[in-house]
Amino acid sequence: MDISDRQQDEAQLRALRTRDLMGHAVTEAKLVARAELLHARAELKDELSNAKWVAIFAAPALGLSLCALAVLFVLIAFALPLPPVAALAIVFAVLVIASLVLGFLAKARLPKKPMRHTMERLSKYLEIREELKH
């Protein structure tokens, strides 16, 4: 859009009645709302697609690693110079503590605000809307 088109658009808008301007503003607001819904839908679809792939790869990896770790820790327990029951109990306690620590670290990394970008844009629009009301 060049300068003459913009000036012509401004001149047309100035010639409109208040009622027509309000109608135009409502139409523009609807377009913005539709665009935001499209962006939100695309963002959600992308996040769900990523989550699907995480599940597809993580589930078998987790299962295999649990099997390998179980065998490894049994080997470690039997290598300790203690009676087998005591050695297994010590290895079990260490594993429980380690799993709790890792679980808390994983929980801390979870997204606190899903769809952050969409929510930020919507809050800006709501702020503008509230300002226009006053």
N, C-alpha and C positions, 0 to 999 in steps of 0.2 A: 504494500500500500504506500503510495507516494504522498507528498505533502498536499497536493491539490485534492486528492481523494479524501484525506483526513479533514481538510478544511471544509470540503463539501459535506461530509458526514456531520461535522460540528454544526454547520449552518442548518442542516436539516433537523438536528436534535434541538437546536435553539428555537426553531419554528414550531415545534410540537407543544401541545398543551400539557399541563401538569399531569392530567389523567393519562395521556398517551405516554408521557415519560415514565410514569409509574408502571404502566403496562410493559413498556420496554425493559425496565429494570427487573420486573418479575420474570419476564422471559429470559433475560440474561442470567438471573439467579438460578432458574430451572436448568439452564444449560450447564452452569457451573456445577450444580448438584449432580446432574447426570454424569458429567466428566469425572467428578470425585467418586461416584459409585463405580464407574468403569475402572478407575485407577485402583480403588479398594479391591474390586473383584480380581484384577490382574495381580495385585500384590498378594492377596490371599491364595490365589491359585499357585503362584510361584512358591510361596512358603509351604503349601501343602505338598507340592511336587518334591521339594527338597526333603521334607519330612518323610515322604514315602521312600525315597532313595536311601535315606539314613536307616530306616527300618529294614529295608531289603538287604543292605550290606551289614548292618550292625547285628542283627539277630543271629545269623550263622557264625559270624566272627565271635560273638559273645559265647555261643554254645561251644565252639571248638576251643576257645581260650579257657573256658571253665574246665573242660575235660583235661586239657594239658596242664593247667595249674593244679588240678586235683592230683594227678599222677606225680607232678613235681614235688608237691608238698608232702605227699606220702613218702617219697624217696628221701626228702630232707629229714622227716621225722625218724625214719628208720636209720639214717646216718648218724643221728645224735647218740652220744654214749649214755643213754638213759634207757630205762625199761620202755618198751614200745607204747604202753598206755600213757605214760607220763610224757613221752616225746610227742605223741599225737595230740595230747591235751595242750601242750605249750604251742605247737604249731597252729592248732585251732584258735587259741586265744589271740595270737598275733594276727591271724587272718581276719578275725572278727573286728579287731581294732582297725586294721588297715582298710577293711571294707567300709567301716563307718566313716573314717576320715575321707576316703575317696567319694563316698556318697554325699557328704556335706559339701565337698568341693564341687561336685557335679551340680548339686542343687543351686549353688551360688552362681553358676554360669548360665542357668536357664534365663531366657529373655524375660525381663521384668514387664516390658510393655510390648506385647505383640502388635504388629502393624503400626509401628511407631510413626512412620512418615504420614500415613493416612490420618491418624489421630491428631497429629500436629496441624495438618492442613485444616481439618474439620474444626479444631478449636480456634484457629485463626479466623475462619469464616464466621463462627459463632460470636467471636469477639466483635468483629466488624458489624454483624447483624445487631448486636446489643447496642453498639455505638450509634447506629443509624436510627434505632428506636428512640433514643434520647435526644 
